[in-house]
Amino acid sequence: MTKYQPTWLPDQRRGRPSLLAAARDFVDSVANSSPARLALFVYTGVILVFAAILALPASAADGRMTVLHDAFFTAVSAVCVTGLTVVSTAEHWSGFGQVVILLGIFIGGLGTLTLASLLTLAVSKRLGVRGKLIAQEALSNAGRLGEVGTLLRIVITTSVVIEVILALALIPRFIILGEPLGQAVWHGVFYSISAFNNAGFTPHSNGLVPYETDEWILFPLMAGGFLGSLGFPVVMILLERGWRYRNWNLHTKLTIEVSLILMAAGALAWGAMEWTNPRTIGGLGVWDKTIHALFASVMTRSLGFNLVDMNNMEPSTMLLTDALMFAGGGSASTAGGIKVTTIAIVFLAIVAEARGDNDVKVHGRTIPASAMRVAISVIVAGATWVAVGAGVLLAMTGASLDRVLFEVISAFATVGLSTNISAEAPPEGKYVLAVLMFAGRVGTITLASALALRERRQLYHFPEERPIIG
């Protein structure tokens, strides 16, 4: 007769607790059957943990509990590397609370699929074949399937190294400006992590406005934000193959080319529209205006630091900013938006259609039809989220369409620039924006990766018939 053994006792045959074994089995099954679902679970769990911590009295400067909707909104904004705030980061949160926010930014900047892969490795000590495929897809197929674990370690190491370099560039400047050593180190570390992860959180109550003409602070922030917006696959290619253009893969070429085009075009357009606006840069000199325009172009594509009040910009500039925010940065990066490679693929498809070409070709390569379907799906999904979110928030706040649309796109594209709708909105409006931030950070990435791995063999093919288009 077999003696009854409680499930919580160690399994002598395996040498580990049954609960841990069950957890490993669960993670293995989810990771190998639906890695995208595991990514959603991981991000949701991380956000809930950080929201609970931020709600504690220890996280607030006044030692009181923070209301749930403010703590939850801040947690989502930090983990989704957005930067929208409903309370002052410098004044409301204690030192402990700011550390929690910074940790959330670092973890969130690694990306949903990277976090899911790391969880699988931590719990089950291995990645299944499908788990490796989804992790490899998250890294844009950088490296061979068996190297995914090494690549994940490289992602974390690269993040830390770049952030340390940025901090070392910023700390001396803060010391020169008169800050005590400890405060200068803290501000340098905070800005370096916030910049590289395209988060836009600032530890100063008045943000970067006091440094609007300080190139020693603005240029490192721009460099860090731009590097973060390129994405880990691009950074790894640059580290592996150097700066020789012909050695880059197609993803790296398209990401850097489109990013530079958007940065240059955005700076020229933003500067031209705001050049004589006395409420923004109209009263500055030519050099300072140029820096403002370049800084704004980099910031609007996901970083989220601002030197001027968004409500003081010209309506045409707000529309331009909407477009740049929606475009975003590179795939598998700390930036948001629909991603620059998505824009490149759709643009190339339009050019091919205009020329009458059957194939979409660039740099001696043909882009498969499946990639174009994913790009269209991401754009349509993003536009749908923005349209629905704007409609709901308009009904809740009664604010003007331009301000609401700006805030919604900023939330969905995880940018962090604000017309102050986030702070003014009722609690239910804050939850709407939190959902948009979550969808923007998790939705398009997971959708693209899930669709990329959902190819199936068809046993039959229907006759083709072309409907009238246009």
C-alpha positions as CSV (number, residue, x, y, z in Angstrom):
1,M,0.0,0.0,0.0
2,T,1.4,3.4,-1.1
3,K,1.8,5.9,1.7
4,Y,0.1,9.3,1.0
5,Q,2.6,12.1,0.3
6,P,1.4,15.7,0.4
7,T,2.0,17.6,-2.8
8,W,3.9,20.3,-1.0
9,L,6.6,17.9,0.2
10,P,9.8,17.6,-1.8
11,D,9.8,15.1,-4.7
12,Q,12.5,12.7,-3.6
13,R,12.9,11.2,-7.1
14,R,13.6,14.6,-8.7
15,G,15.2,16.3,-5.7
16,R,13.1,19.5,-5.9
17,P,9.8,20.7,-4.5
18,S,6.7,19.7,-6.5
19,L,5.5,23.3,-6.5
20,L,8.6,24.4,-8.3
21,A,8.3,21.5,-10.7
22,A,4.7,22.6,-11.4
23,A,5.8,26.2,-12.0
24,R,8.5,25.0,-14.3
25,D,6.1,22.8,-16.2
26,F,3.7,25.7,-16.5
27,V,6.3,28.1,-17.8
28,D,7.6,25.5,-20.2
29,S,4.2,24.8,-21.6
30,V,3.3,28.4,-22.1
31,A,6.7,29.4,-23.5
32,N,6.6,26.6,-26.1
33,S,2.9,26.8,-27.0
34,S,2.4,30.6,-26.9
35,P,5.5,32.7,-26.1
36,A,3.5,35.9,-27.0
37,R,1.0,35.0,-24.2
38,L,3.9,34.4,-21.8
39,A,5.2,37.9,-22.7
40,L,1.8,39.4,-21.8
41,F,1.8,37.5,-18.5
42,V,5.3,38.6,-17.6
43,Y,4.7,42.3,-18.4
44,T,1.3,42.3,-16.6
45,G,2.9,40.7,-13.5
46,V,5.8,43.1,-13.5
47,I,3.5,46.1,-13.7
48,L,1.3,44.9,-10.9
49,V,4.3,44.3,-8.6
50,F,5.7,47.8,-9.3
51,A,2.2,49.4,-8.8
52,A,1.9,47.7,-5.4
53,I,5.3,48.9,-4.4
54,L,4.7,52.5,-5.5
55,A,1.4,52.6,-3.6
56,L,3.3,52.0,-0.3
57,P,3.9,54.9,2.0
58,A,7.7,54.4,1.7
59,S,7.5,55.3,-2.0
60,A,6.0,58.7,-1.4
61,A,7.9,61.8,-0.2
62,D,5.2,62.6,2.4
63,G,5.1,59.1,3.8
64,R,1.5,58.5,2.8
65,M,-0.2,55.9,0.6
66,T,-0.4,56.9,-3.1
67,V,-3.9,56.5,-4.6
68,L,-4.1,53.3,-6.7
69,H,-4.8,55.0,-10.0
70,D,-1.7,57.2,-9.7
71,A,0.6,54.4,-8.6
72,F,-0.7,52.1,-11.3
73,F,-0.4,54.8,-14.0
74,T,3.2,55.5,-12.9
75,A,4.1,51.8,-12.8
76,V,2.7,51.3,-16.4
77,S,4.5,54.4,-17.6
78,A,7.8,53.2,-16.1
79,V,7.6,49.6,-17.2
80,C,6.3,50.5,-20.6
81,V,9.2,53.1,-20.8
82,T,6.7,55.9,-21.7
83,G,7.4,58.8,-19.3
84,L,3.9,60.2,-18.9
85,T,3.3,61.3,-15.4
86,V,0.3,62.3,-13.2
87,V,2.4,63.5,-10.3
88,S,5.8,65.1,-10.1
89,T,8.6,62.5,-10.2
90,A,10.9,64.8,-8.2
91,E,8.4,66.1,-5.7
92,H,5.9,63.3,-5.1
93,W,8.1,60.2,-4.9
94,S,10.7,59.6,-2.2
95,G,14.2,58.4,-3.0
96,F,13.0,54.8,-2.6
97,G,10.1,55.5,-5.0
98,Q,12.4,57.0,-7.6
99,V,14.7,54.0,-7.4
100,V,11.6,51.7,-7.9
101,I,10.7,53.8,-11.0
102,L,14.2,53.6,-12.4
103,L,14.3,49.8,-11.9
104,G,10.9,49.6,-13.7
105,I,12.4,51.6,-16.6
106,F,15.4,49.3,-16.8
107,I,13.4,46.1,-16.7
108,G,10.8,47.4,-19.1
109,G,13.4,48.6,-21.6
110,L,14.6,45.0,-22.1
111,G,11.3,44.3,-24.0
112,T,8.5,41.9,-23.5
113,L,9.8,39.0,-25.4
114,T,13.3,39.4,-23.9
115,L,11.7,39.3,-20.4
116,A,9.6,36.3,-21.3
117,S,12.7,34.5,-22.5
118,L,14.7,35.4,-19.4
119,L,11.8,34.2,-17.2
120,T,11.9,30.9,-19.1
121,L,15.6,30.6,-18.6
122,A,15.4,31.5,-14.9
123,V,12.6,29.1,-14.1
124,S,13.2,26.1,-16.3
125,K,16.9,26.6,-17.0
126,R,16.3,26.1,-20.8
127,L,14.5,27.5,-23.8
128,G,12.4,25.1,-25.9
129,V,12.6,25.3,-29.7
130,R,9.5,27.5,-30.0
131,G,10.7,29.7,-27.1
132,K,14.1,30.1,-28.9
133,L,12.2,31.0,-32.1
134,I,10.2,33.7,-30.5
135,A,13.3,35.1,-28.7
136,Q,15.2,35.0,-32.0
137,E,12.3,36.8,-33.6
138,A,12.4,39.5,-30.9
139,L,16.1,40.0,-31.7
140,S,15.4,40.1,-35.4
141,N,17.1,36.8,-36.0
142,A,20.4,38.1,-34.8
143,G,22.6,34.9,-34.5
144,R,21.8,31.2,-34.7
145,L,19.1,29.5,-32.8
146,G,21.5,27.9,-30.3
147,E,23.0,31.3,-29.5
148,V,19.8,32.8,-28.1
149,G,20.8,32.5,-24.5
150,T,24.1,34.2,-25.2
151,L,22.3,37.0,-27.2
152,L,20.0,37.6,-24.2
153,R,23.1,38.1,-22.0
154,I,24.6,40.4,-24.6
155,V,21.4,42.5,-24.6
156,I,21.6,43.1,-20.8
157,T,25.3,43.7,-20.9
158,T,25.0,46.2,-23.8
159,S,22.3,48.1,-21.9
160,V,24.4,48.4,-18.8
161,V,27.6,49.4,-20.6
162,I,25.8,52.2,-22.7
163,E,24.0,53.5,-19.6
164,V,27.3,53.6,-17.6
165,I,29.0,55.6,-20.4
166,L,26.1,58.1,-20.5
167,A,26.2,58.5,-16.7
168,L,29.9,59.1,-16.8
169,A,29.3,61.8,-19.5
170,L,26.6,63.5,-17.5
171,I,27.9,63.4,-13.9
172,P,30.8,65.8,-14.3
173,R,28.5,68.3,-15.9
174,F,26.1,68.3,-13.0
175,I,29.0,68.7,-10.6
176,I,30.3,71.7,-12.6
177,L,26.8,73.2,-12.4
178,G,27.0,73.2,-8.6
179,E,25.3,70.0,-7.6
180,P,26.7,68.0,-4.6
181,L,28.6,64.8,-5.7
182,G,25.9,62.4,-4.5
183,Q,23.1,64.3,-6.2
184,A,25.1,64.7,-9.4
185,V,25.8,60.9,-9.5
186,W,22.1,60.1,-8.9
187,H,20.9,62.6,-11.6
188,G,23.5,61.2,-14.0
189,V,22.5,57.6,-13.4
190,F,18.8,58.5,-13.6
191,Y,19.1,60.4,-16.8
192,S,21.3,57.8,-18.5
193,I,18.9,54.9,-17.8
194,S,15.9,57.1,-18.7
195,A,17.5,58.3,-21.9
196,F,18.8,55.0,-23.3
197,N,15.5,53.3,-22.5
198,N,13.5,56.1,-24.1
199,A,11.5,56.6,-21.0
200,G,11.5,60.4,-20.6
201,F,11.3,60.5,-16.8
202,T,13.2,63.3,-15.2
203,P,14.4,63.7,-11.5
204,H,14.1,67.5,-11.7
205,S,10.8,69.2,-10.8
206,N,11.2,71.6,-13.8
207,G,12.6,68.9,-16.1
208,L,15.3,69.9,-18.6
209,V,14.1,73.5,-19.1
210,P,17.0,74.9,-17.0
211,Y,19.4,73.1,-19.4
212,E,17.7,74.1,-22.7
213,T,21.0,75.7,-24.0
214,D,23.4,73.3,-22.3
215,E,24.9,71.1,-25.1
216,W,26.9,69.1,-22.5
217,I,23.6,67.7,-21.2
218,L,21.4,67.7,-24.3
219,F,23.8,66.0,-26.7
220,P,24.5,62.9,-24.4
221,L,20.7,62.6,-23.9
222,M,20.1,62.7,-27.6
223,A,22.9,60.2,-28.3
224,G,21.6,57.8,-25.7
225,G,18.0,58.1,-26.9
226,F,19.0,57.6,-30.5
227,L,21.1,54.5,-29.7
228,G,18.2,53.0,-27.7
229,S,15.8,53.7,-30.5
230,L,17.9,51.7,-33.0
231,G,17.2,48.4,-31.2
232,F,19.4,45.7,-29.7
233,P,19.7,43.7,-33.0
234,V,21.1,46.8,-34.7
235,V,23.5,47.5,-31.8
236,M,24.7,43.9,-31.9
237,I,25.3,44.0,-35.6
238,L,27.3,47.2,-35.2
239,L,29.4,45.6,-32.4
240,E,29.9,42.4,-34.4
241,R,30.5,43.8,-37.9
242,G,31.6,47.3,-37.3
243,W,30.6,50.5,-39.1
244,R,31.2,49.2,-42.7
245,Y,27.9,49.7,-44.4
246,R,28.2,46.7,-46.8
247,N,28.6,44.3,-43.9
248,W,25.3,45.2,-42.3
249,N,22.2,43.1,-42.8
250,L,19.0,44.5,-44.3
251,H,17.3,45.2,-41.0
252,T,20.2,47.3,-39.8
253,K,20.4,49.2,-43.1
254,L,16.7,50.0,-43.1
255,T,16.6,51.0,-39.4
256,I,19.5,53.4,-39.6
257,E,18.6,54.9,-42.9
258,V,15.0,55.6,-42.0
259,S,15.9,56.8,-38.5
260,L,18.4,59.3,-39.9
261,I,15.9,60.4,-42.5
262,L,13.2,61.0,-39.9
263,M,15.6,62.7,-37.6
264,A,16.8,65.1,-40.3
265,A,13.4,65.8,-41.8
266,G,11.8,66.2,-38.4
267,A,14.4,68.7,-37.2
268,L,14.1,70.8,-40.4
269,A,10.3,70.8,-40.3
270,W,10.0,71.4,-36.5
271,G,12.5,74.2,-36.7
272,A,10.8,75.8,-39.7
273,M,7.4,75.7,-38.0
274,E,8.6,77.0,-34.6
275,W,11.4,79.4,-35.7
276,T,9.4,82.6,-35.1
277,N,7.0,81.3,-32.4
278,P,7.7,83.5,-29.3
279,R,6.1,81.0,-27.0
280,T,8.7,78.3,-27.8
281,I,12.0,79.1,-29.5
282,G,11.3,82.5,-31.2
283,G,13.4,84.4,-28.7
284,L,16.5,82.2,-28.9
285,G,19.6,82.6,-31.1
286,V,20.2,80.7,-34.3
287,W,22.4,78.0,-32.6
288,D,20.0,77.4,-29.8
289,K,17.1,77.2,-32.2
290,T,19.0,74.6,-34.2
291,I,19.7,72.5,-31.1
292,H,16.1,72.8,-30.0
293,A,14.9,71.6,-33.4
294,L,17.3,68.6,-33.4
295,F,16.5,67.8,-29.8
296,A,12.7,67.9,-30.5
297,S,13.1,65.6,-33.6
298,V,14.9,63.0,-31.5
299,M,12.6,63.3,-28.5
300,T,9.3,63.0,-30.5
301,R,10.2,59.6,-31.9
302,S,10.0,58.1,-28.4
303,L,12.4,59.6,-25.9
304,G,9.9,62.1,-24.5
305,F,12.1,64.8,-22.9
306,N,10.9,68.3,-23.7
307,L,12.4,71.8,-23.6
308,V,9.1,73.7,-24.5
309,D,5.5,73.4,-23.4
310,M,3.7,71.2,-25.9
311,N,0.5,73.4,-25.6
312,N,2.5,76.4,-26.9
313,M,3.5,74.8,-30.2
314,E,1.8,75.7,-33.4
315,P,-1.0,73.4,-34.5
316,S,1.1,72.3,-37.6
317,T,3.9,71.4,-35.2
318,M,1.6,69.3,-33.1
319,L,0.5,67.4,-36.2
320,L,4.1,66.8,-37.2
321,T,4.9,65.6,-33.7
322,D,1.9,63.3,-33.8
323,A,3.3,61.7,-37.0
324,L,6.8,61.3,-35.7
325,M,5.5,59.8,-32.4
326,F,3.4,57.3,-34.3
327,A,6.4,56.3,-36.4
328,G,8.6,55.6,-33.4
329,G,12.0,53.9,-33.5
330,G,13.5,50.5,-34.4
331,S,12.1,47.1,-33.9
332,A,13.2,45.3,-30.6
333,S,14.3,48.6,-29.2
334,T,13.4,50.7,-26.2
335,A,11.4,53.0,-28.5
336,G,7.7,52.7,-29.3
337,G,5.5,53.5,-32.3
338,I,4.8,51.3,-35.2
339,K,8.6,51.1,-35.9
340,V,10.7,52.5,-38.7
341,T,11.1,49.2,-40.6
342,T,7.3,49.0,-40.8
343,I,7.2,52.4,-42.5
344,A,10.1,51.4,-44.8
345,I,8.4,48.2,-45.9
346,V,5.1,49.9,-46.6
347,F,6.8,52.8,-48.5
348,L,8.8,50.3,-50.6
349,A,5.6,48.4,-51.4
350,I,4.0,51.6,-52.6
351,V,7.0,52.4,-54.8
352,A,7.0,48.9,-56.2
353,E,3.2,49.1,-57.0
354,A,3.7,52.5,-58.6
355,R,6.5,51.1,-60.8
356,G,4.5,47.9,-61.6
357,D,7.0,45.6,-60.0
358,N,5.9,42.2,-58.8
359,D,8.5,42.1,-56.1
360,V,9.4,44.6,-53.4
361,K,13.2,44.9,-53.6
362,V,15.8,47.0,-51.7
363,H,19.5,46.7,-51.3
364,G,19.7,43.6,-53.4
365,R,17.1,41.7,-51.4
366,T,13.4,40.9,-51.9
367,I,11.0,41.5,-49.0
368,P,8.6,38.6,-48.6
369,A,4.9,39.1,-48.8
370,S,4.5,37.8,-45.3
371,A,6.6,40.7,-44.0
372,M,4.3,43.2,-45.8
373,R,1.2,41.6,-44.3
374,V,2.7,41.9,-40.8
375,A,3.6,45.5,-41.5
376,I,0.0,46.3,-42.6
377,S,-1.4,44.5,-39.6
378,V,0.8,46.5,-37.2
379,I,-0.2,49.9,-38.8
380,V,-3.9,49.1,-38.8
381,A,-3.8,47.8,-35.2
382,G,-1.9,50.9,-34.1
383,A,-4.3,53.3,-35.9
384,T,-7.3,51.4,-34.4
385,W,-5.9,51.7,-30.8
386,V,-5.3,55.4,-31.3
387,A,-8.8,56.1,-32.8
388,V,-10.6,54.2,-30.1
389,G,-8.5,55.6,-27.3
390,A,-9.0,59.2,-28.6
391,G,-12.7,58.7,-28.8
392,V,-13.0,57.4,-25.3
393,L,-10.8,60.1,-23.8
394,L,-12.7,62.8,-25.6
395,A,-15.9,61.7,-24.1
396,M,-14.3,61.5,-20.6
397,T,-12.4,64.8,-20.6
398,G,-14.2,67.1,-23.0
399,A,-10.8,68.5,-24.0
400,S,-10.0,69.6,-27.6
401,L,-9.3,67.0,-30.2
402,D,-5.7,68.2,-30.9
403,R,-4.7,67.9,-27.2
404,V,-6.4,64.5,-26.7
405,L,-5.0,63.0,-30.0
406,F,-1.5,64.2,-29.0
407,E,-1.8,62.6,-25.6
408,V,-3.2,59.3,-26.9
409,I,-0.5,58.9,-29.6
410,S,2.1,59.8,-27.0
411,A,0.8,57.1,-24.7
412,F,0.4,54.4,-27.4
413,A,3.8,55.2,-29.0
414,T,5.3,55.2,-25.4
415,V,6.8,58.7,-26.0
416,G,5.9,60.6,-22.9
417,L,5.4,64.1,-24.3
418,S,2.3,65.6,-22.8
419,T,-0.3,68.3,-23.2
420,N,-1.1,67.7,-19.5
421,I,-4.2,65.6,-20.3
422,S,-2.8,62.7,-18.2
423,A,-2.7,64.9,-15.0
424,E,-6.1,66.5,-15.7
425,A,-8.0,63.4,-16.7
426,P,-10.3,61.6,-14.1
427,P,-9.2,58.3,-12.7
428,E,-10.9,56.3,-15.4
429,G,-9.1,58.5,-18.0
430,K,-5.8,57.5,-16.5
431,Y,-6.7,53.8,-16.8
432,V,-7.5,54.4,-20.5
433,L,-4.1,55.9,-21.0
434,A,-2.5,53.1,-19.1
435,V,-4.1,50.6,-21.4
436,L,-2.9,52.5,-24.4
437,M,0.7,52.5,-23.0
438,F,0.5,48.8,-22.3
439,A,-0.9,48.0,-25.8
440,G,1.7,50.2,-27.5
441,R,4.6,48.6,-25.7
442,V,3.3,45.0,-25.8
443,G,0.7,44.8,-28.5
444,T,2.5,45.6,-31.8
445,I,5.6,43.7,-30.8
446,T,3.7,40.6,-29.7
447,L,1.4,40.8,-32.7
448,A,4.3,41.0,-35.2
449,S,6.1,38.2,-33.5
450,A,3.0,36.0,-33.2
451,L,2.1,36.6,-36.8
452,A,5.6,35.8,-38.0
453,L,5.4,32.4,-36.4
454,R,1.9,31.5,-37.5
455,E,2.6,30.4,-41.0
456,R,0.8,27.1,-41.8
457,R,0.7,24.8,-44.8
458,Q,-2.4,25.1,-47.0
459,L,-3.8,22.0,-48.7
460,Y,-5.7,23.9,-51.3
461,H,-5.8,27.3,-53.0
462,F,-8.9,29.2,-54.0
463,P,-9.1,30.8,-57.4
464,E,-7.9,34.4,-57.4
465,E,-10.2,37.3,-58.0
466,R,-9.1,41.0,-57.7
467,P,-11.6,43.4,-56.2
468,I,-11.7,47.0,-57.2
469,I,-9.3,49.1,-55.0
470,G,-9.3,52.8,-54.8
